[in-house]
Amino acid sequence: MEWVEINNLFRLIFLILMIGSIVVSAVLLSTFKRGDVINGFTLGITSVLAIAVSGVTLIIMGYVADETGGSGDAISTYLFLGIVGLSLVNGGIYAKKRR
């Protein structure tokens, strides 16, 4: 039972990072001048940190699942892949709008 509670806390980290990546995408796709809000450095740092934090969180979830006798969580894996995908898409959007 405690694995479910721990799993929900870890999933919250993934959801916060996913929402942050979606907000960055919305800002990049908006019509106002994006140069004032997000530049390449900010986008790069945000993307790298989101991928790093979600990757470490996924690894820690694996360790905790192994120690508590729980099983892996497919939803968290999909959220991790979504964060990686959104980070790559954000870089593509920025590069396309920069031209």
ABEGO torsion letter per residue (X at the ends): XAAAAAAAAAAAAAAAAAAAAAAAAAAAABABBAAAABBAAAAAAAAAAAAAAAAAAAAAAAAAAAAAGBBBBAAAAAAAAAAAAAAAAAAAAAAAAAX
